[in-house]
């Protein structure tokens, strides 16, 4: 067959195929595309048999979880809800909303040649510091200590020392660590006083090992390096591996008088107990009352504490001011020097207020929250001033004072102070 015949045969085949082809108009093509794109019918990812298997496995998992929870709670189904709430929503650290410290780490304005310090920036005023984030469902519960066979004397001894953490849980890790060193020191002192005065017990000495071991038995979340605390209060000595008390600074802490009322063991979840209490702290005549809820377990083998706290939450009762003494770095100042500065500040505030209202002679009470030294030599003391009210309670206002040496006076003194409601740029110029 020649080339012409091949070409003719191919042309006939092509014409035949083209005659059989169906032509679709453009509207038909668009309608078809639209139908395919908008159609909700999709191919199944799993067969009906596979879906049934998934349902069977899910039911078996739910049954297994329910059996485990039932056994862990001791067979009491009424406690399952509380078990879940306690063990899966519990924070490892006390829950409290702390106020933001208004003194930042920026350098204040430099002193002017005339010796007058320019006004320091101030953020806000805080009164009656409370937290509403903590719920205390069991605060009015019935005491079940005897029913649950809890030694309330041992529990009370533990709590009486542990209360030194109240108000001291914040962003300052050194303050938290220092608070726990104070807790350990107070607890071992209590145990020592309870023993025969002629009996010597080396386990109660103020050594690092004893403090560390005691805190391990007292608090399950304890993981602090207690050597890294503020040395102003209990200073650690490597040579003796022990702590010695700085009485001048510790005297401030010793002025805190605590009383614990309404201590009740409310229930038990597995091996963990729950207790509530009301803690009142009297510092320099200023009263603060806290509601406390904590969980604890019983130690099987122990030297110091029969019970171990597993979680600890507290809330300042409404209408109370926070009288917590801050555990801070005093930056080379002594307690007596700071007290003298506060007395001078008190006189300056009274004098400043007398410009507006005659007859104000209140002897205000103060607590120091922070002392900052800056590279330019500026020293700023942040404080809280407590204002007595007609009903024998207090309100509070935060402030700060700039301190240094006045002209021709070789004595540290208050150069300026500022508070949220009232300010003064110059004090005794």
Secondary structure by P-SEA (a helix, b strand, c coil): ccaaaaaaaaaaaaaaaaaabbbbcaaaaaaaaaaaaacccccccccaaaaaaaaaaaaaaaaaaaaaaaaaacccccaaaaaaaaccccccccccccccccccccccccccccccccccccccccccccccccccccccccccccccccaaaaaaaaaaaaccccccccccaaaaaaaaaaaaaaaaaaaaaacccccccccccccaaaaaaaaaaccccccccccccccccbbbbccccccccccccccccccbbbbbcccccccccccbbbbbbbbbbbcccbbbbbbbbbbbbbbcccccccccccbbbbbcccccccccccccccccccaaaaaaaaaaaaaaaaaaaaacccccccbbbbbbcccccccccbbbbbbbbbbbccccccccccbbbbbcccccccccccccccccccccccccc
